[in-house]
Amino acid sequence: MINPFYALLFLVSGVGSLIIAAIAWSRRPLAGAVSLTVVMLSMVIWAWFSAAYWLTTASDAKIFLLKLIFLGVVVSSPAFVVMVLEFTGHTDWLTRWFYLTLAIVPIAALFLLWTDARYGLFFNRINILDPENILKGGIGFWLAVINGFLSITFSFVLLVRDYFRHTSFRRKQIGLILIGTSIPLALNFISLLKFSLFKGFDITPIAFSISGIFYAYGLFPFGMMDLAPMGRTAVFEKIEDGVLVINRYGYVIDLNWMAKSFMDRGIDDPIGMPMAEVFATWMNETGLHHLLQTGIYRVEVEGPDFYHYDISVTPLVDYAGGVLGQTFIWRDISKQKKSEIELREANIKLKQQLEEVQLLHDQLRESSIRDSLTGIFNRGYMEETLDREFARAIREDTPLSVVMIDVDNFKKVNDTYGHAAGDMVLRTLGNLLVTNIRTGDIACRYGGDEILVVMPDALFEDSIRRAKELAREFSEIIFNYKDTTFRTTLSIGVASSPNHAKTVAELLQDADKALYFAKSDNNVKVHGYNPLEYYPEIK
């Protein structure tokens, strides 16, 4: 029996399924796309061989075409289950053993189908050329039918369960898949109850062709984004950070307007393309790739200025923790980086200014405590230091000596050669003291041509010996001033505490007395004050 109308319906249905299969294959990196392709191709086989069945009267040809039709029937069921598992994120179920389990019934049904002429276990030896018997059969037939019905029911339950686990945005996507699944489920059930309006007509492949439209819009990102344009525009498209979503194979799933600004030129629709192709220039400049570990990466891109970005990489995981893809969020921190650089430069400048202020402070401090002519400390600093060192000597029971120095005939030098010559003598004496006294000693200009050296921890005898050495070295200096040369000597008085003095005033008085005696004696220039031996000579 020939029925061109039935054949035309099946032919159109097959064309529709083929178109959807082609679209799905073009999006094959996306979850569920490959399995949807298999489902729709099985529908093509089902529909087109059904069309051929209704265009021939040859018995052998009809029987052969029925066997090819059931090839599409048994393949569609496991492929549909795989598609739903991938869509709902249960990819951890898709193990080798699971695939083998899915294949057991289809393989058994096909075996019974192709051996039906011998065993009669598929069509139960009924007249399958009668349109009334197309939806009848034996064990093999019902094995294929029940397997398909259970596969669709199982997938439907998974989708409903997934529906109540997600927010309204995800639910709209799942709702499309549920609607598409409900169509063949309902029509297949109606056909099995023999409520079909067309005698011997199996509406299942046509139902799946209609469902394929819902699956495509539910599975593919462009369809998903069209479901909630207001929410997506309000959040995804208006965010100032670049957002990119890729699957585990590195193919672009979705991206916002900011992310598109980093794409290579000439790319209009990046969805489904490899990230390495869409962002080839960017990835080359930054040295980044889609296999980055979770974390935040800071990159610099050279241009008219340096552009700085923080790139956050986050994995997309399923219920079992399996990685489905990655989300890239990159934020332009150039202004922040520029502010940081400016702040760092300002801090460096401020630090330099503080160092300059500290240097000026130190210089001011030095100028306030040093004598500008001789370079040694002034009298104010001497009084402050002597009080401190005297207190420490008493507290720690250590000796403290002072050496009072006076330049002999200093007035005569000034009167004979001028004050500049006298200044030269004092500067020379200051330099001699700086290079000859110990690190802990303090040399101060006491007044006029008098110098005082404070010697902490110095015994009386050691101080006198060092004073004598100083007097000897100074007496050997030849002063050259203008066209003449001259020499001069020092008179030095030494006093110590606590043996010889109990206060600072007494110590200075004792040193002054010893200096007075030294200036009165032209033969011995260094004297030390000793109450038991008044003005002892040091030869």
C-alpha positions, 0 to 999 in steps of 0.5 A: 500500500502506497501513501504519498501523504504519509511519505511527504510528512516523514520526508519533511520531518526528516529534513527538519531533523537533519537541519537541527542535527547540522546546527547541533553538530556545529555547536558540538563543543557544547554539552549535549550537542553531540548526543543531540546530533545523534538523536536527530540523525536517528530521527532522520533515519526513522523518518526517511526510511518511513517515507520510503516504506510508504512509497513502495509496494514490494514486500521484501523492500518494505521488510528491509525498510522496517529493519532500517527504521528500527535502527533509528528507533533503537539508537535514539533512546540511549542517545537521548539519555546521554543528551539529558545526562550531559545537560543536567550535569551528570557527566560522571554517570557516563562511564564505559560500563554505563554506555555498555548498559545502555547498549544492551537492549538496543543490540538485543532488539536489533539482533532479534529484528535481523533474525526475525525471519528465522526465530520470529521473535521481533514481529511475532510472525504477524503480517507486518505488511498490513498497516494495522500491524505496524505498531504490533509485534513480539518480544523484540518489538516490545523490548525496543518500544518499552526501552524507548519509553523508559528512556524518555521517562527516565530523562523526563524525571531527571529534567524535573528533578533538575528543574526544582534545583535551580533558579528561575533563569535556569528553569526557563532553559530546563522548561524548554527541554521538558516541553520538547521531551513531553511531546514524543512522550505523550504522542508515543503513549497515544500511539501505543493506545491506538488513538492515532488519527492516521491508520498505521502512521507512527508519529514519533519521528515527527514529534522528535523533530518538533522537540528538536527545536525546543532542545536546540533553543534550550541547549545552545547559549544563544537560545538560553540567553534569549530566554531572559534578555532583560536579566541578562542585559541588566547583569551580564551585558552592563557589567564593566568587567569582561566576562567569558565562559568556555567549556572544558574543551576551550570553546566559547560558551558565552561572553559579554560586550566588554569581553568582545572588545578583546576579540580579534578583528573579523569575528562576528559570532564567537559562540562555539569557536575555540578561545585560542582563535577568538582571543589569539592576539590577546593571549599572545600578548599576555602569555595566558591560555585557557588551561590556567589554574584557578586563581587571579593573574595580573598581566600588562599589555603594552600600548600607548600606555601600559594597560594592567588587568587582573584576570580571575579564573574560576572552574565550572563544576557539575554536581560531582565536582567534575570540571565542565569549563571555566569562567574568565573575568578580567578587570581593567585596573590601569587607573588603580595601577596608575594611582599606585605608581603615583602614590609610590612615587609620591612616597619616594619623593616624600621620603627624599624630602624627609631625608633632606629635612633630617639632613638639614636638621642634623646639619642644624644640630651640628652647627648648634653644637660645633664651633664653626672655626675649629670644627670641634664642639662648642662650650654649650655642648661641652657643659651638657656632655660633661654633666652627663659623663660625670654622673655616669662616672659616679654611677659606674665608679669609673674615672673621668679626666679633663684636659684644659689646653691653652695656646701660648703667646696667642695674643702675640700671634694675633698682634704680630701676624693678624687674627687670620693667623690666630684663626689658622692656629686654632683650626690646626689645633682642632684638626690635631685633636680630632685625629688624635683623641679617642672615639669616646673623647669630646674636644670642645672650644672652651673660650678664646684660645682655650680648649677642653677635652673630656676623657671618659674612663681615662685614668689621671696618669694616662690623661697626662701622658696623652696630653704631653704627647699632644703638646709635643706634636703641636710644638713641632708644627711649623705655621706658614702664613703669607711670607713668614713661618712661626711656631708656638706651644701649648700649656695643658692642665689635667684633672681627674675625678673622683679622686681629685674632684667630687663635682663638675665645678671642682673638676674644672677648677682643678684643671684650670689651676693646673693650666695656670701653673703650666702657663707660669712655668716655661720649662714644663708645659703639662701639669696635673692637679693633685691635692697631695702634691700641688701642681706636680710636674710631668717630665 
